[in-house]
Amino acid sequence: MAHNPHAPQGQGPEGQYDPAGSTQMFRAFVDEGTPRRQQAAPAPAGPRVGLIVGIVVVLAVLAGVAWLALG
């Protein structure tokens, strides 16, 4: 293999010689690229409001059917 004078020299994390320095460069990239944890956004109120409206409509229909059946 040809020697690359511009590549970082040294040993890899397992103690094996890494002539291209790719292991060190990859580890630096992975360690640097870890995203910071963000707080979870609150759930939107849209589906919850729709569910409540749906339940109210169903109760109104059932009340109307019961009123007509018993009246």
DSSP file (Angstrom, degrees, kcal/mol; ACC not computed):
  #  RESIDUE AA STRUCTURE BP1 BP2  ACC     N-H-->O    O-->H-N    N-H-->O    O-->H-N    TCO  KAPPA ALPHA  PHI   PSI    X-CA   Y-CA   Z-CA
    1    1 A M              0   0    0      0, 0.0     2,-0.2     0, 0.0     0, 0.0   0.000 360.0 360.0 360.0 146.4    0.0    0.0    0.0
    2    2 A A        -     0   0    0      1,-0.1     2,-0.4     2,-0.0     0, 0.0  -0.527 360.0-118.6 -81.2 149.0    1.2    3.5   -0.7
    3    3 A H        -     0   0    0     -2,-0.2    -1,-0.1     2,-0.0    17,-0.0  -0.753  18.2-151.0 -89.7 130.5    1.8    5.9    2.1
    4    4 A N    >   -     0   0    0     -2,-0.4     3,-0.9    15,-0.2    -1,-0.0  -0.893   5.5-166.4-102.1 109.5   -0.3    9.0    2.3
    5    5 A P  T 3  S+     0   0    0      0, 0.0    -1,-0.1     0, 0.0     4,-0.1   0.693  86.0  55.9 -71.1 -16.2    1.7   11.8    3.9
    6    6 A H  T 3  S+     0   0    0      2,-0.1     3,-0.1     0, 0.0    14,-0.0   0.624  86.2  95.7 -90.0 -13.4   -1.4   14.0    4.4
    7    7 A A  S <  S-     0   0    0     -3,-0.9    14,-0.2     1,-0.1     2,-0.1  -0.517  86.7-103.2 -77.8 143.1   -3.5   11.4    6.3
    8    8 A P        -     0   0    0      0, 0.0     2,-0.3     0, 0.0    -1,-0.1  -0.411  38.7-141.4 -63.3 140.2   -3.5   11.6   10.1
    9    9 A Q        +     0   0    0     -2,-0.1     2,-0.3    -4,-0.1    11,-0.0  -0.716  46.1  83.4-103.6 153.9   -1.2    8.9   11.6
   10   10 A G  S    S-     0   0    0     -2,-0.3     8,-1.3     8,-0.1     2,-0.3  -0.926  70.7 -55.2 149.0-170.3   -1.9    6.9   14.7
   11   11 A Q  B     -A   17   0A   0     -2,-0.3     6,-0.2     6,-0.2     5,-0.0  -0.775  44.9-122.4-106.2 147.8   -3.6    3.9   16.1
   12   12 A G    >   -     0   0    0      4,-3.3     3,-1.6    -2,-0.3    -1,-0.1  -0.167  40.2 -91.0 -76.4 178.1   -7.2    3.0   15.9
   13   13 A P  T 3  S+     0   0    0      0, 0.0    -1,-0.1     0, 0.0    -2,-0.0   0.752 127.4  51.4 -66.4 -23.5   -9.4    2.4   18.9
   14   14 A E  T 3  S-     0   0    0      2,-0.2     3,-0.1     0, 0.0    -2,-0.0   0.368 122.4-103.6 -93.4   5.7   -8.7   -1.3   18.9
   15   15 A G  S <  S+     0   0    0     -3,-1.6     2,-0.3     1,-0.3     3,-0.0   0.516  81.0 130.5  86.8   4.3   -4.9   -0.7   18.8
   16   16 A Q        -     0   0    0      1,-0.1    -4,-3.3    -5,-0.0    -1,-0.3  -0.706  66.9-103.4 -92.0 145.0   -4.6   -1.5   15.1
   17   17 A Y  B     -A   11   0A   0     -2,-0.3    -6,-0.2    -6,-0.2    -1,-0.1  -0.487  30.0-163.9 -69.3 129.0   -2.8    0.8   12.8
   18   18 A D    >   -     0   0    0     -8,-1.3     3,-0.8    -2,-0.3    -8,-0.1  -0.876   4.0-172.7-115.0  95.5   -5.2    2.9   10.7
   19   19 A P  T 3  S+     0   0    0      0, 0.0   -15,-0.2     0, 0.0    -1,-0.1   0.808  84.6  43.7 -64.4 -29.8   -3.1    4.3    7.8
   20   20 A A  T 3  S-     0   0    0    -13,-0.1   -11,-0.1   -17,-0.0    -2,-0.0   0.637  99.1-132.3 -89.3 -13.0   -5.8    6.6    6.5
   21   21 A G    <>  +     0   0    0     -3,-0.8     4,-2.1   -14,-0.2     5,-0.2   0.685  62.1 137.6  71.5  17.1   -7.0    7.8    9.8
   22   22 A S  H  >  +     0   0    0      1,-0.2     4,-2.8     2,-0.2     5,-0.2   0.838  64.2  56.6 -68.3 -31.6  -10.6    7.1    8.8
   23   23 A T  H  > S+     0   0    0      2,-0.2     4,-2.6     1,-0.2    -1,-0.2   0.939 109.6  44.7 -64.8 -45.1  -11.5    5.6   12.1
   24   24 A Q  H  > S+     0   0    0      1,-0.2     4,-2.2     2,-0.2    -2,-0.2   0.903 115.0  48.6 -65.0 -40.3  -10.5    8.7   14.0
   25   25 A M  H  X S+     0   0    0     -4,-2.1     4,-2.1     2,-0.2    -2,-0.2   0.901 112.4  48.6 -66.8 -39.7  -12.3   10.9   11.5
   26   26 A F  H  X S+     0   0    0     -4,-2.8     4,-2.8     2,-0.2     5,-0.2   0.926 111.4  49.0 -65.6 -44.6  -15.4    8.8   11.6
   27   27 A R  H  X S+     0   0    0     -4,-2.6     4,-2.7     1,-0.2     5,-0.2   0.895 110.9  50.5 -63.2 -38.9  -15.5    8.8   15.4
   28   28 A A  H  X S+     0   0    0     -4,-2.2     4,-2.1     2,-0.2    -1,-0.2   0.903 112.0  48.3 -64.6 -39.9  -15.1   12.6   15.4
   29   29 A F  H  X S+     0   0    0     -4,-2.1     4,-1.9     2,-0.2    -2,-0.2   0.925 114.0  45.3 -64.9 -44.8  -17.9   13.0   13.0
   30   30 A V  H  < S+     0   0    0     -4,-2.8     4,-0.3     1,-0.2    -2,-0.2   0.921 115.2  46.6 -67.1 -44.1  -20.2   10.7   14.9
   31   31 A D  H >< S+     0   0    0     -4,-2.7     3,-0.7     1,-0.2    -1,-0.2   0.871 116.1  45.5 -66.5 -36.2  -19.4   12.3   18.3
   32   32 A E  H 3< S+     0   0    0     -4,-2.1    -1,-0.2    -5,-0.2    -2,-0.2   0.811 109.2  56.1 -75.7 -29.8  -19.8   15.8   16.8
   33   33 A G  T 3< S+     0   0    0     -4,-1.9    -1,-0.2    -5,-0.2    -2,-0.2   0.335  71.5 124.3 -89.2   7.5  -23.1   15.0   15.0
   34   34 A T    <   -     0   0    0     -3,-0.7     2,-0.1    -4,-0.3    -3,-0.0  -0.542  61.4-127.9 -70.6 125.4  -25.1   13.8   18.0
   35   35 A P        -     0   0    0      0, 0.0     2,-0.3     0, 0.0    -1,-0.1  -0.400  18.5-116.1 -72.9 148.6  -28.3   15.8   18.2
   36   36 A R        -     0   0    0     -2,-0.1     2,-0.3     1,-0.1     0, 0.0  -0.607  34.8-105.5 -80.9 145.1  -29.2   17.5   21.4
   37   37 A R        -     0   0    0     -2,-0.3     2,-0.3     1,-0.0    -1,-0.1  -0.527  36.2-157.8 -73.7 133.6  -32.4   16.3   23.1
   38   38 A Q        -     0   0    0     -2,-0.3     2,-0.1     1,-0.0     3,-0.1  -0.794  25.6 -99.1-108.5 154.3  -35.3   18.7   22.7
   39   39 A Q        -     0   0    0     -2,-0.3     2,-0.1     1,-0.1    -1,-0.0  -0.454  47.2-101.4 -70.6 145.0  -38.3   18.9   24.9
   40   40 A A        -     0   0    0     -2,-0.1    -1,-0.1     1,-0.1     3,-0.1  -0.430  36.0-118.9 -68.1 137.1  -41.3   17.2   23.5
   41   41 A A        -     0   0    0     -2,-0.1    -1,-0.1     1,-0.1    -3,-0.0  -0.487  35.4 -99.9 -73.6 145.3  -43.9   19.5   21.9
   42   42 A P        -     0   0    0      0, 0.0    -1,-0.1     0, 0.0     3,-0.1  -0.349  44.9 -97.7 -65.7 149.0  -47.3   19.5   23.5
   43   43 A A        -     0   0    0      1,-0.1     2,-0.0    -3,-0.1    -3,-0.0  -0.400  43.5-105.0 -67.0 139.4  -49.9   17.5   21.7
   44   44 A P        -     0   0    0      0, 0.0     4,-0.4     0, 0.0    -1,-0.1  -0.346  18.6-137.5 -65.6 148.1  -52.2   19.5   19.4
   45   45 A A  S  > S+     0   0    0      1,-0.2     4,-2.2     2,-0.1     5,-0.2   0.543  81.6  92.9 -84.7  -6.9  -55.7   20.1   20.7
   46   46 A G  H  > S+     0   0    0      1,-0.2     4,-2.1     2,-0.2     5,-0.2   0.933  86.8  41.3 -55.5 -57.9  -57.4   19.5   17.3
   47   47 A P  H  > S+     0   0    0      0, 0.0     4,-2.0     0, 0.0    -1,-0.2   0.856 114.1  54.0 -62.9 -33.3  -58.1   15.7   17.6
   48   48 A R  H  > S+     0   0    0     -4,-0.4     4,-2.0     2,-0.2    -2,-0.2   0.907 108.7  48.1 -67.4 -40.6  -59.2   16.1   21.2
   49   49 A V  H  X S+     0   0    0     -4,-2.2     4,-2.5     1,-0.2    -1,-0.2   0.908 111.0  51.6 -66.4 -41.1  -61.7   18.8   20.4
   50   50 A G  H  X S+     0   0    0     -4,-2.1     4,-2.4    -5,-0.2    -1,-0.2   0.883 108.5  51.5 -61.9 -38.8  -63.1   16.7   17.5
   51   51 A L  H  X S+     0   0    0     -4,-2.0     4,-2.2     2,-0.2    -1,-0.2   0.914 110.4  48.0 -64.9 -42.9  -63.5   13.8   19.8
   52   52 A I  H  X S+     0   0    0     -4,-2.0     4,-2.3     2,-0.2    -2,-0.2   0.921 112.1  49.1 -64.5 -43.9  -65.5   15.8   22.4
   53   53 A V  H  X S+     0   0    0     -4,-2.5     4,-2.3     1,-0.2    -1,-0.2   0.908 110.5  51.8 -62.6 -40.9  -67.7   17.3   19.7
   54   54 A G  H  X S+     0   0    0     -4,-2.4     4,-2.4     1,-0.2    -1,-0.2   0.903 109.2  49.2 -61.9 -42.0  -68.4   13.8   18.3
   55   55 A I  H  X S+     0   0    0     -4,-2.2     4,-2.4     2,-0.2    -1,-0.2   0.905 110.6  50.5 -64.8 -41.2  -69.4   12.5   21.7
   56   56 A V  H  X S+     0   0    0     -4,-2.3     4,-2.2     2,-0.2    -2,-0.2   0.908 110.9  49.2 -62.9 -41.6  -71.7   15.4   22.2
   57   57 A V  H  X S+     0   0    0     -4,-2.3     4,-2.4     2,-0.2    -2,-0.2   0.918 111.0  49.5 -64.3 -43.6  -73.4   14.8   18.8
   58   58 A V  H  X S+     0   0    0     -4,-2.4     4,-2.6     1,-0.2    -2,-0.2   0.918 111.4  49.0 -62.8 -43.0  -73.8   11.1   19.6
   59   59 A L  H  X S+     0   0    0     -4,-2.4     4,-2.4     1,-0.2    -1,-0.2   0.894 110.8  50.7 -63.4 -38.9  -75.4   11.8   22.9
   60   60 A A  H  X S+     0   0    0     -4,-2.2     4,-2.3     2,-0.2    -2,-0.2   0.909 111.3  47.9 -65.8 -41.0  -77.7   14.4   21.3
   61   61 A V  H  X S+     0   0    0     -4,-2.4     4,-2.6     2,-0.2    -2,-0.2   0.928 112.7  48.4 -65.1 -44.7  -78.8   11.9   18.7
   62   62 A L  H  X S+     0   0    0     -4,-2.6     4,-2.5     1,-0.2    -2,-0.2   0.892 111.4  50.4 -63.0 -38.9  -79.4    9.1   21.3
   63   63 A A  H  X S+     0   0    0     -4,-2.4     4,-2.3    -5,-0.2    -1,-0.2   0.905 111.1  49.2 -64.7 -40.3  -81.4   11.6   23.5
   64   64 A G  H  X S+     0   0    0     -4,-2.3     4,-2.2     2,-0.2    -2,-0.2   0.910 111.9  47.5 -65.2 -42.2  -83.5   12.5   20.4
   65   65 A V  H  X S+     0   0    0     -4,-2.6     4,-2.4     1,-0.2    -2,-0.2   0.914 113.0  48.8 -64.6 -42.9  -84.1    8.8   19.5
   66   66 A A  H  X S+     0   0    0     -4,-2.5     4,-2.4     2,-0.2     5,-0.2   0.897 110.8  50.9 -63.8 -40.0  -85.0    8.0   23.2
   67   67 A W  H  X S+     0   0    0     -4,-2.3     4,-1.4     1,-0.2    -1,-0.2   0.905 113.3  44.9 -64.3 -42.0  -87.4   11.0   23.3
   68   68 A L  H  < S+     0   0    0     -4,-2.2    -2,-0.2     2,-0.2    -1,-0.2   0.880 115.0  48.1 -70.2 -35.7  -89.1   10.0   20.1
   69   69 A A  H  < S+     0   0    0     -4,-2.4    -2,-0.2     1,-0.2    -1,-0.2   0.878 120.5  35.8 -72.3 -37.1  -89.3    6.3   21.2
   70   70 A L  H  <        0   0    0     -4,-2.4    -1,-0.2    -5,-0.2    -2,-0.2   0.610 360.0 360.0 -91.6 -13.5  -90.7    7.1   24.7
   71   71 A G     <        0   0    0     -4,-1.4    -1,-0.2    -5,-0.2    -2,-0.1   0.449 360.0 360.0 -85.5 360.0  -92.9   10.1   23.7
